[in-house]
Amino acid sequence: MKVTRGYQDEIVRPYPVATIGNFDGHHIGHRALLQTVARTARNAGGTALAMTFDPHPVKILAPHVDLRFLTNPEEKLALFEESGIDEVVVLEFNKSFAGLSPEAFVEQVLTQGLRLNELFVGRHFAFGHKRAGKIEDLVALGGRSGMLVHPMDPVLEGGAIVSSTRIRQLIQTGQVDQAAVLLGRRYAIAGEVSHGAQRGQELGWRTANLRLPPDRVVPPDGVYATVSMWGGRQYDSVAYIGTRPTFGAGERLLEVHLLDDACELYGERISVEFLERVRGDMQFDGSEALCRQIEADVESARGMLRRYHEVSGQR
């Protein structure tokens, strides 16, 4: 898959078919849209394009908003490729770009910049300065330039539209199992394992400690049944997010214990995938009470993992 920054209007693409969006999370609605673009382009012997923005428009239009992301740039590109996209066009989003009228956006970006033959977007797509352009405008403006616009109905789950905002809310309230349904995969946070205070090892529960990315959506503090990915293998695990209040609050970390494997992970990059929440964070009277609770947490997590593997047919 090719990644292009800017229009680069000198590039000639066979029958370009595209979609536009931020695609944070690459949820099941995004995937349906992207796969439709890929299939249409393939059937026409053309090029499947995904146009996205850097930075996210909210960072420019509402910099005071503390926007957290569901995917990092590398994950996002990998998911584009999984969906069958041939080329990702990354456009710089700045105030000048945001000021384009709907007509200028279609002419400069879609017609002259990318020379699109077909465009697939959600039925509620809005574009141009202050989102003044609506889907009806896009269909009409595209028709004048020979670009066929396809409005797509949203994907529903549980009677509601699947959206990145809805998924963020689920994760931030600990409903990681429900978020996985909308994502079409388990929500994951990856990072490099760093040295901690060795307290888990002292208690008999060795953990790999990851610092939480400052710009990512993070589940609330507590204990989770997880699957950890490292070295091309999958490991059943239990994870804790929090500040360890029993020993005096410290840095908020993601601590992961591999249930049936002992691996030397310091300095390694691992990905932790969240299956289900076991409990919220708690403060205990001392190490003995904490250890008893950890034993109960591990048994709960094992039960969740057994049910997951039975349903998925894994392990």
C-alpha positions as CSV (number, residue, x, y, z in Angstrom):
1,M,0.0,0.0,0.0
2,K,1.2,3.5,-1.0
3,V,1.1,6.5,1.3
4,T,1.1,9.9,-0.4
5,R,1.2,13.3,1.4
6,G,-0.6,16.1,-0.4
7,Y,-2.4,16.1,-3.7
8,Q,0.6,15.5,-5.9
9,D,-1.7,16.2,-8.9
10,E,1.0,15.0,-11.3
11,I,0.3,11.4,-10.2
12,V,-1.9,9.6,-12.7
13,R,-4.0,6.9,-11.1
14,P,-6.2,4.4,-13.0
15,Y,-9.9,5.1,-12.3
16,P,-9.5,6.4,-8.8
17,V,-12.3,5.5,-6.4
18,A,-12.1,7.1,-2.9
19,T,-13.6,7.8,0.4
20,I,-12.8,10.6,2.9
21,G,-12.6,10.6,6.7
22,N,-10.5,10.5,9.9
23,F,-11.1,6.8,10.4
24,D,-10.0,6.8,14.0
25,G,-10.6,3.2,15.3
26,H,-11.4,1.6,11.9
27,H,-14.6,0.3,13.3
28,I,-17.1,-2.0,11.5
29,G,-18.7,1.0,9.8
30,H,-15.4,2.3,8.5
31,R,-14.5,-1.2,7.3
32,A,-17.7,-1.6,5.4
33,L,-17.1,1.7,3.6
34,L,-13.4,1.0,2.9
35,Q,-14.2,-2.5,1.6
36,T,-16.9,-1.1,-0.7
37,V,-14.3,1.3,-2.1
38,A,-11.8,-1.4,-2.6
39,R,-14.3,-3.8,-4.3
40,T,-15.6,-1.0,-6.6
41,A,-12.0,0.0,-7.6
42,R,-11.0,-3.7,-8.2
43,N,-14.0,-4.4,-10.4
44,A,-13.2,-1.3,-12.5
45,G,-9.5,-2.1,-12.7
46,G,-8.9,1.1,-10.8
47,T,-7.2,2.5,-7.6
48,A,-8.8,2.3,-4.2
49,L,-8.0,5.6,-2.3
50,A,-8.6,6.7,1.3
51,M,-8.2,10.4,1.9
52,T,-7.5,11.4,5.5
53,F,-6.1,14.3,7.5
54,D,-3.1,15.2,9.6
55,P,-3.5,16.6,12.2
56,H,-7.1,15.6,13.1
57,P,-9.4,18.6,12.3
58,V,-10.4,18.9,16.0
59,K,-6.8,19.8,16.9
60,I,-7.0,22.9,14.6
61,L,-10.7,23.8,14.9
62,A,-11.1,23.1,18.7
63,P,-7.6,22.9,20.2
64,H,-9.0,23.2,23.7
65,V,-10.7,19.8,23.3
66,D,-8.8,16.9,24.9
67,L,-9.3,14.5,22.0
68,R,-8.0,10.9,22.7
69,F,-7.5,8.5,19.8
70,L,-8.5,4.8,19.3
71,T,-5.6,4.1,17.0
72,N,-2.1,5.5,16.4
73,P,-0.9,6.4,12.9
74,E,0.9,3.0,12.3
75,E,-2.2,1.0,13.4
76,K,-4.4,3.2,11.2
77,L,-2.2,2.5,8.1
78,A,-2.1,-1.2,8.8
79,L,-5.9,-1.3,9.0
80,F,-6.3,0.6,5.7
81,E,-4.2,-2.0,4.1
82,E,-6.2,-4.8,5.7
83,S,-9.3,-3.3,4.1
84,G,-7.9,-3.5,0.6
85,I,-7.0,0.2,0.1
86,D,-4.2,0.7,-2.5
87,E,-3.2,4.3,-1.5
88,V,-3.7,6.5,1.5
89,V,-3.6,10.2,0.7
90,V,-2.8,12.3,3.8
91,L,-3.7,15.9,3.5
92,E,-2.5,18.6,5.9
93,F,-5.4,20.1,7.8
94,N,-4.8,23.7,8.6
95,K,-6.9,26.9,8.9
96,S,-6.5,27.6,5.2
97,F,-7.8,24.2,4.3
98,A,-10.6,24.5,6.8
99,G,-11.6,27.8,5.1
100,L,-12.3,26.2,1.7
101,S,-15.9,26.7,0.6
102,P,-17.7,23.5,-0.4
103,E,-17.3,24.4,-4.1
104,A,-13.6,25.0,-3.7
105,F,-13.1,21.8,-1.7
106,V,-14.7,19.7,-4.5
107,E,-12.9,21.5,-7.3
108,Q,-9.4,21.9,-5.8
109,V,-9.2,18.7,-3.8
110,L,-11.5,16.1,-5.4
111,T,-11.6,17.1,-9.0
112,Q,-8.2,18.8,-9.7
113,G,-6.2,17.3,-6.9
114,L,-7.2,13.7,-7.0
115,R,-9.2,13.5,-10.3
116,L,-11.7,11.1,-8.7
117,N,-14.1,9.0,-10.8
118,E,-16.2,7.8,-7.8
119,L,-16.5,8.8,-4.2
120,F,-18.2,6.9,-1.3
121,V,-19.1,8.8,1.8
122,G,-21.6,8.5,4.7
123,R,-25.0,9.9,4.1
124,H,-24.4,12.5,6.8
125,F,-21.1,13.7,5.4
126,A,-20.4,17.4,5.7
127,F,-17.6,19.4,4.1
128,G,-16.2,22.8,3.4
129,H,-16.0,25.9,5.6
130,K,-18.0,25.4,8.8
131,R,-19.3,22.1,7.4
132,A,-21.6,24.1,5.1
133,G,-21.7,21.5,2.4
134,K,-24.1,18.6,2.8
135,I,-24.4,15.3,0.9
136,E,-26.9,16.8,-1.6
137,D,-24.4,19.5,-2.5
138,L,-21.6,16.9,-2.9
139,V,-23.8,14.8,-5.3
140,A,-24.6,17.9,-7.4
141,L,-21.1,19.4,-7.4
142,G,-19.6,16.0,-8.2
143,G,-22.0,15.5,-11.1
144,R,-20.9,18.7,-12.7
145,S,-17.3,17.5,-12.8
146,G,-18.1,13.9,-13.8
147,M,-17.5,12.4,-10.3
148,L,-20.1,9.9,-9.2
149,V,-20.9,10.3,-5.5
150,H,-22.4,7.3,-3.6
151,P,-24.0,8.2,-0.2
152,M,-23.7,5.3,2.2
153,D,-26.1,4.4,5.0
154,P,-24.5,4.2,8.5
155,V,-23.8,0.7,10.0
156,L,-26.1,0.1,13.0
157,E,-25.3,-2.1,16.1
158,G,-27.9,-2.5,18.9
159,G,-30.2,-0.1,17.1
160,A,-27.6,2.8,17.2
161,I,-25.1,4.1,14.7
162,V,-21.6,2.8,15.0
163,S,-19.2,5.7,15.6
164,S,-15.8,6.5,17.0
165,T,-17.4,8.7,19.6
166,R,-19.7,5.9,20.8
167,I,-16.7,3.5,21.0
168,R,-14.6,6.1,23.0
169,Q,-17.5,6.4,25.5
170,L,-17.7,2.6,25.9
171,I,-14.0,2.2,26.5
172,Q,-13.8,5.1,28.9
173,T,-16.6,3.5,31.0
174,G,-14.9,0.1,31.1
175,Q,-17.2,-1.6,28.6
176,V,-14.3,-2.9,26.5
177,D,-16.3,-6.1,25.5
178,Q,-19.0,-3.9,24.0
179,A,-16.4,-1.7,22.3
180,A,-14.9,-4.8,20.7
181,V,-18.3,-5.6,19.0
182,L,-18.3,-2.2,17.4
183,L,-14.6,-2.3,16.5
184,G,-14.8,-5.8,15.1
185,R,-11.7,-6.6,17.1
186,R,-10.4,-6.2,20.7
187,Y,-9.3,-2.7,21.7
188,A,-5.5,-2.7,22.2
189,I,-2.8,-0.5,23.7
190,A,0.8,-1.2,22.8
191,G,4.0,0.0,24.3
192,E,7.5,-0.8,25.4
193,V,7.9,-2.7,28.7
194,S,9.8,-0.6,31.3
195,H,11.2,-1.3,34.7
196,G,8.9,-0.7,37.6
197,A,9.2,-0.9,41.4
198,Q,9.4,-4.8,41.2
199,R,6.4,-4.8,43.7
200,G,4.5,-7.4,41.6
201,Q,7.4,-9.8,41.6
202,E,7.7,-9.4,45.4
203,L,4.1,-10.3,45.8
204,G,4.5,-13.3,43.5
205,W,2.8,-11.8,40.5
206,R,5.4,-10.6,38.0
207,T,4.1,-7.9,35.7
208,A,5.3,-6.1,32.6
209,N,4.8,-2.4,33.0
210,L,3.8,-0.1,30.1
211,R,3.5,3.7,30.2
212,L,0.1,4.8,28.9
213,P,0.2,6.9,25.7
214,P,-0.9,10.4,26.5
215,D,-3.1,10.8,23.4
216,R,-4.9,7.4,23.5
217,V,-8.3,6.4,24.9
218,V,-7.6,4.4,28.1
219,P,-10.1,2.3,30.0
220,P,-10.8,3.4,33.6
221,D,-8.6,2.2,36.4
222,G,-9.1,-1.4,37.4
223,V,-8.4,-5.0,36.5
224,Y,-9.1,-6.6,33.0
225,A,-9.0,-10.0,31.4
226,T,-6.6,-9.4,28.4
227,V,-4.7,-11.1,25.6
228,S,-1.1,-9.9,25.1
229,M,0.7,-10.1,21.8
230,W,4.4,-10.5,21.6
231,G,6.8,-12.1,19.1
232,G,4.0,-13.3,16.9
233,R,2.4,-15.2,19.8
234,Q,-0.8,-14.7,21.9
235,Y,-0.6,-15.0,25.7
236,D,-3.6,-15.1,28.1
237,S,-3.0,-12.3,30.6
238,V,-4.6,-10.2,33.3
239,A,-3.9,-6.5,33.4
240,Y,-4.2,-3.6,35.9
241,I,-4.6,0.1,35.1
242,G,-4.0,2.5,37.9
243,T,-1.7,4.1,40.4
244,R,-1.4,1.3,43.0
245,P,-3.2,3.2,45.9
246,T,-2.4,0.5,48.4
247,F,1.2,1.5,48.4
248,G,0.7,5.3,47.9
249,A,-0.5,6.6,44.6
250,G,2.2,6.7,41.9
251,E,2.4,7.0,38.1
252,R,-0.6,5.6,36.3
253,L,0.6,2.5,34.4
254,L,-0.7,-0.5,32.5
255,E,0.7,-3.6,34.3
256,V,0.3,-7.0,32.7
257,H,0.7,-10.4,34.1
258,L,1.1,-13.4,31.7
259,L,-1.0,-16.2,33.2
260,D,0.8,-19.3,32.0
261,D,4.1,-18.1,30.6
262,A,7.2,-16.5,32.1
263,C,8.9,-14.2,29.5
264,E,11.7,-11.7,29.8
265,L,9.9,-8.7,28.3
266,Y,12.0,-5.7,29.5
267,G,12.6,-3.4,26.5
268,E,10.2,-5.4,24.3
269,R,7.2,-3.9,22.6
270,I,3.9,-5.7,23.4
271,S,0.3,-5.1,22.6
272,V,-2.4,-5.6,25.3
273,E,-5.9,-6.4,24.0
274,F,-8.8,-5.9,26.4
275,L,-11.5,-8.6,26.6
276,E,-13.5,-7.7,29.7
277,R,-13.4,-5.7,32.9
278,V,-13.0,-7.8,36.1
279,R,-13.4,-5.0,38.7
280,G,-12.6,-1.3,39.4
281,D,-9.6,-0.1,41.3
282,M,-9.4,-0.6,45.1
283,Q,-7.2,0.3,48.0
284,F,-6.3,-2.5,50.4
285,D,-5.1,-2.6,54.0
286,G,-1.9,-4.3,53.1
287,S,-0.1,-6.8,50.9
288,E,-1.9,-9.9,52.3
289,A,-5.4,-8.5,51.4
290,L,-4.1,-7.4,48.0
291,C,-2.7,-10.8,47.3
292,R,-6.0,-12.5,48.2
293,Q,-7.8,-10.1,45.8
294,I,-5.3,-10.7,43.0
295,E,-5.9,-14.5,43.3
296,A,-9.7,-13.9,43.0
297,D,-9.1,-11.5,40.0
298,V,-6.9,-14.1,38.3
299,E,-9.6,-16.8,38.7
300,S,-12.3,-14.4,37.3
301,A,-10.0,-13.4,34.4
302,R,-9.4,-17.1,33.6
303,G,-13.1,-17.7,33.4
304,M,-13.6,-14.8,31.0
305,L,-10.7,-16.1,28.9
306,R,-12.1,-19.6,28.8
307,R,-15.4,-18.3,27.6
308,Y,-13.7,-16.2,25.0
309,H,-11.6,-19.1,23.7
310,E,-14.7,-21.4,23.6
311,V,-16.6,-18.9,21.4
312,S,-13.7,-18.0,19.2
313,G,-12.4,-21.5,18.8
314,Q,-8.9,-20.5,19.8
315,R,-6.5,-22.4,22.0
